[in-house]
């Protein structure tokens, strides 16, 4: 006999084990349907955002050539270093990471390896080395690479005729070269040298402007084929072509002291010179 008899309102509820899987499947379906609706709803704003972005792109003004040039120069400034000489009115950009050595090179400079220092090729004495660009140590490790350079020099007071001359020996000269650098015509020669198991190939150019002879030289020094049989060989022509790209960054302008001179009209014969005299005469007449 039960100690707690069941009341008339008490019901005994039991679930058939066969109905449990059906109930769970229905519940999962309902949850997935709700989540699908919420995902579809969130996709509509994304599509609207994409359409708005597309309209903004279509309405964006086309950049002018000048604006593109300015932006290109700004990007180049982030990947290059610069040199400028107000005294000689010349400047240029060098690749970022390379070293710019201003003035004469130290005796311990890598130069052309065993072939000697990086040369200047003015035919007359008086040239001044302004700056030289060289790569950081460790470039092209494991190859026959020794050094590469881009050097700029100037000879103030040289004549245009003397500027056309070079002290490159005839046996070291190769093809004649002409380049236009910032509107100035530069002419020169390719040159080469081979000795002490080292090789050198380069190009030297002279251009006359601002009563100065500007010299630009660039070249590559390597260990000769006989001296580096186990080393990977760098392509000299590719390295020279890379150095030559720096010509596009060279700028030539009147030196600072010439820019500060009075205008020619104020010193020469003409209205500029006579104007003060006429002004004085006008004061006397009054």
Secondary structure by P-SEA (a helix, b strand, c coil): cccccccccbbbbbbcccaaaaaaaaaaaaaaaaaaaaaaaaaaaaaaaaaaaaaaaaacccccaaaaaaaaaaaaaacccccccccccccccccccbbbbcccccccccccccccccccccccccccccbbbbbcccccccccccccbbbbbbbcccccccccccccccccccbbbbbbcccbbbbbbbbccccccbbbbbbbbbbbcccbbbbbbbbbbbcccccccccccccaaaaaaaaacccccccccccccccccccccccccccccaaaaaaaaaaaac
